[in-house]
Structure formats: C-alpha cells, structure tokens
Amino acid sequence: MSSDAETGDVTGTKDKDYNLIWFTEACLSNALRLETYVQDAERDGDTELAEFFRRAQGESRKGAEQGKQLLASRLGG
C-alpha cells in the first residue's frame, strides 16, 4: 500500500480523522501508564523521577484534551 494513498476505504474513517482519534487515545493511554511510573518512583523514594513522570503525564493530558476538542469540533460532537 502506497504511503500517499488514502486508506479510509479500508477503515471507514479518513486518515486524518483516524490519526486524530489514534493520537487522542495514545495520549490518554500514556497518561494512565505514567501514573504507574509515578507510583513506582515514589515507592522507591525517587522524587526527581516521580516529578519528571508527573510533568510528562501533564503533557499527555494536555495533548488528550486538545485532541478531544478537535474531535468534537470536527466530528460534530
């Protein structure tokens, strides 16, 4: 399959819409995963690492919120 071909006929969703949905889900999933990493670092007493993961989690949440807003405006929700 050529990378310049639209695959919406296979998925039923235009590539750009699918990509936005995927991105939003990936950000949400990452925020959940990072919660585990924060807890692991805190359990080990590594506050520097816990804070690093908290900042990363915040960025993932921000990406998810932006993705949700775009989805709502573009998909009529």
Backbone bond lengths (Angstrom), bond angles and torsions (degrees), N, CA, C in turn:
res aa  C-N    CA-C-N  psi(-1)  N-CA   C-N-CA  omega(-1)  CA-C   N-CA-C  phi
1 M - - - 1.449 - - 1.529 108.70 -
2 S 1.299 117.68 129.84 1.459 123.67 -179.00 1.525 109.90 -71.63
3 S 1.335 115.41 141.82 1.461 118.94 -178.81 1.526 112.53 -72.90
4 D 1.344 117.32 -13.12 1.457 118.84 178.75 1.534 112.36 -97.45
5 A 1.324 116.40 7.74 1.461 120.96 179.96 1.525 110.26 -96.92
6 E 1.303 115.88 138.56 1.470 122.50 175.19 1.528 108.50 -70.23
7 T 1.321 117.22 131.92 1.471 120.91 -179.49 1.516 112.03 -106.02
8 G 1.321 117.42 10.96 1.454 121.07 -179.45 1.506 113.95 -58.27
9 D 1.335 116.70 -26.72 1.458 118.66 178.09 1.528 111.34 -67.90
10 V 1.333 117.28 -24.39 1.462 121.75 178.02 1.526 110.56 -82.92
11 T 1.329 116.89 -44.95 1.466 121.11 -175.43 1.518 113.41 -91.31
12 G 1.323 116.70 -20.41 1.458 119.75 -175.22 1.518 112.69 82.83
13 T 1.332 116.56 6.22 1.460 122.48 -179.30 1.520 108.44 -135.91
14 K 1.323 116.97 131.91 1.463 119.78 177.92 1.522 109.80 -56.11
15 D 1.331 116.02 145.21 1.463 120.97 -177.87 1.530 112.42 -52.10
16 K 1.320 116.98 -47.15 1.469 119.22 -177.09 1.525 111.40 -63.14
17 D 1.312 118.08 -36.73 1.459 121.04 177.27 1.523 110.68 -70.57
18 Y 1.329 115.80 -43.66 1.462 120.47 177.52 1.522 109.93 -59.59
19 N 1.324 116.77 -43.79 1.465 120.82 -179.18 1.528 111.27 -61.17
20 L 1.320 116.89 -40.33 1.460 121.22 179.01 1.533 110.82 -67.08
21 I 1.318 115.96 -41.83 1.467 119.96 176.46 1.525 110.27 -62.02
22 W 1.335 116.18 -46.28 1.477 120.75 179.90 1.518 110.19 -60.49
23 F 1.343 117.22 -46.90 1.454 121.35 -178.52 1.532 111.15 -58.29
24 T 1.323 116.27 -45.90 1.462 120.83 -179.21 1.521 110.88 -62.07
25 E 1.334 116.64 -45.19 1.458 120.35 178.71 1.525 111.20 -63.53
26 A 1.332 117.14 -40.08 1.464 120.76 180.00 1.530 110.67 -63.84
27 C 1.328 117.22 -40.67 1.462 120.47 177.90 1.527 111.34 -63.84
28 L 1.333 116.77 -44.28 1.469 120.85 178.75 1.527 110.81 -62.94
29 S 1.312 116.28 -44.59 1.465 121.06 179.28 1.521 110.91 -62.56
30 N 1.324 116.21 -40.97 1.457 120.73 179.90 1.529 111.01 -65.09
31 A 1.332 117.23 -39.62 1.464 120.38 178.16 1.526 110.75 -61.30
32 L 1.326 116.85 -39.52 1.467 120.60 177.11 1.531 111.37 -65.79
33 R 1.320 116.31 -45.69 1.467 121.24 -179.22 1.523 110.81 -62.01
34 L 1.337 115.92 -40.96 1.460 119.76 -178.61 1.525 112.08 -65.35
35 E 1.326 118.10 -26.68 1.468 120.28 176.03 1.527 110.13 -60.42
36 T 1.317 116.61 -40.42 1.466 121.25 176.69 1.528 110.24 -63.36
37 Y 1.328 116.03 -41.56 1.466 120.12 -179.41 1.528 111.07 -65.49
38 V 1.330 116.80 -39.14 1.463 120.77 176.85 1.531 109.65 -60.95
39 Q 1.323 116.08 -47.64 1.460 120.37 -179.16 1.529 111.65 -62.72
40 D 1.319 117.33 -39.99 1.466 120.88 177.73 1.528 110.65 -61.88
41 A 1.326 116.62 -45.28 1.464 120.32 -179.87 1.524 111.05 -65.33
42 E 1.335 117.07 -42.28 1.464 120.45 178.69 1.521 111.27 -63.95
43 R 1.318 116.69 -40.97 1.466 120.56 179.22 1.532 110.76 -61.15
44 D 1.334 115.61 -31.73 1.460 120.73 -179.69 1.528 112.15 -89.14
45 G 1.343 116.20 0.17 1.454 120.46 177.92 1.520 114.00 77.09
46 D 1.313 118.28 17.16 1.460 122.70 -177.74 1.534 109.03 -97.82
47 T 1.337 115.97 85.08 1.458 120.45 -176.27 1.527 112.02 -68.36
48 E 1.323 117.17 -32.12 1.463 119.59 178.42 1.532 110.77 -62.11
49 L 1.316 116.48 -45.99 1.455 120.97 179.85 1.530 111.24 -68.52
50 A 1.325 116.56 -39.76 1.465 120.19 177.70 1.525 110.33 -59.89
51 E 1.318 117.20 -43.38 1.462 120.98 179.33 1.528 111.01 -66.42
52 F 1.313 117.22 -38.78 1.463 121.46 175.94 1.527 110.49 -57.50
53 F 1.340 115.92 -47.79 1.460 119.99 179.42 1.525 111.87 -67.15
54 R 1.333 118.01 -33.60 1.466 120.76 176.41 1.526 110.97 -63.88
55 R 1.335 116.54 -42.04 1.466 119.57 177.98 1.524 110.48 -63.64
56 A 1.326 116.34 -43.34 1.461 120.23 178.02 1.525 110.39 -62.51
57 Q 1.318 116.65 -39.60 1.459 121.29 178.74 1.529 110.22 -63.23
58 G 1.303 116.77 -40.18 1.462 121.09 177.57 1.526 111.66 -62.11
59 E 1.309 116.76 -39.39 1.465 120.39 177.81 1.526 110.79 -67.73
60 S 1.328 116.69 -37.64 1.463 119.79 177.14 1.524 110.71 -65.40
61 R 1.328 116.50 -41.19 1.472 119.97 176.66 1.528 110.80 -62.01
62 K 1.338 115.89 -41.86 1.466 120.22 179.33 1.529 110.08 -61.68
63 G 1.316 117.67 -45.04 1.457 120.87 177.78 1.512 111.60 -61.60
64 A 1.328 116.81 -40.98 1.462 120.84 179.15 1.516 110.92 -64.20
65 E 1.321 117.43 -42.83 1.472 120.66 179.85 1.522 110.59 -64.29
66 Q 1.314 116.63 -42.79 1.460 119.57 178.77 1.526 110.53 -64.63
67 G 1.321 116.65 -40.95 1.463 120.95 177.20 1.513 111.76 -62.37
68 K 1.338 117.04 -42.71 1.461 120.40 178.96 1.517 111.27 -63.44
69 Q 1.326 116.97 -40.16 1.460 120.21 178.62 1.525 111.14 -63.47
70 L 1.336 116.40 -44.17 1.458 119.69 178.37 1.531 111.11 -64.07
71 L 1.319 116.29 -41.83 1.468 119.42 178.29 1.520 110.71 -59.89
72 A 1.313 116.05 -45.68 1.465 120.19 -178.85 1.523 111.23 -60.91
73 S 1.311 116.84 -43.52 1.457 118.90 -177.40 1.530 112.41 -74.16
74 R 1.325 117.50 -31.02 1.460 120.22 -175.77 1.522 113.50 -89.99
75 L 1.313 116.25 -27.27 1.468 119.44 -176.35 1.520 112.30 -106.34
76 G 1.316 116.42 8.74 1.457 120.47 172.83 1.507 115.12 81.57
77 G 1.349 118.40 24.82 1.465 119.18 -178.68 1.417 112.68 -107.27
